[in-house]
Amino acid sequence: MNEIIAKVDEKLSHLMWALAINGLVLLFLAVLVFVSDFMTRLLIALGVLVIAYSFIYGAYKVYSIRKIFKL
């Protein structure tokens, strides 16, 4: 039981760090939006890509946690 809890804790830790880093990237992109019109379009596109990556990575981590419980 302790091994399962340790694995779940590790997966949730990875998910937490990924979301925190993606949040910082989005914050940086939001600051850069004020630079110019071209940068605004470019950064909005990059922001959408970061959000898409966050969802895909989150889904992968939830799947891996689910797999641990099904053993």
C-alpha positions in Angstrom: 0.0 0.0 0.0 2.9 2.4 0.8 4.4 1.7 -2.6 1.1 2.7 -4.4 0.9 5.9 -2.3 4.5 6.7 -3.1 4.0 6.2 -6.9 0.8 8.3 -6.8 2.7 11.0 -4.9 5.5 11.0 -7.4 3.1 11.3 -10.4 1.2 14.1 -8.7 4.4 15.9 -7.9 5.4 15.7 -11.6 2.0 17.0 -12.6 2.3 19.9 -10.1 5.7 20.9 -11.5 4.6 20.8 -15.1 1.5 22.9 -14.4 3.7 25.4 -12.4 6.2 25.7 -15.2 3.5 26.1 -17.8 1.9 28.8 -15.7 5.1 30.7 -15.5 5.5 30.4 -19.3 2.0 31.8 -19.8 2.7 34.6 -17.4 5.8 35.5 -19.3 3.9 35.3 -22.6 1.2 37.6 -21.1 3.8 40.2 -20.2 5.3 40.1 -23.7 1.9 40.7 -25.3 2.3 44.4 -24.7 5.4 44.6 -26.9 3.8 44.7 -30.4 1.0 43.5 -32.6 3.1 40.8 -34.3 4.3 39.6 -30.9 0.7 39.5 -29.7 -0.3 37.1 -32.4 2.8 35.0 -32.0 2.4 34.8 -28.3 -1.3 34.0 -28.4 -0.4 31.0 -30.6 2.3 29.9 -28.3 0.0 30.3 -25.3 -2.5 28.0 -27.0 0.2 25.5 -27.6 1.3 25.6 -24.0 -2.3 25.1 -22.8 -2.7 22.2 -25.2 0.5 20.6 -23.9 -0.7 21.1 -20.3 -3.9 19.2 -21.0 -2.2 16.4 -22.8 0.4 16.0 -20.0 -2.2 16.2 -17.3 -4.2 13.5 -19.1 -1.1 11.3 -19.3 -0.4 11.7 -15.6 -4.0 10.9 -14.7 -3.9 7.8 -16.9 -0.6 6.7 -15.3 -2.2 7.1 -11.8 -5.3 5.2 -12.9 -3.0 2.4 -14.2 -1.4 2.1 -10.8 -4.7 1.6 -9.0 -5.8 -1.1 -11.5 -2.7 -3.2 -11.0 
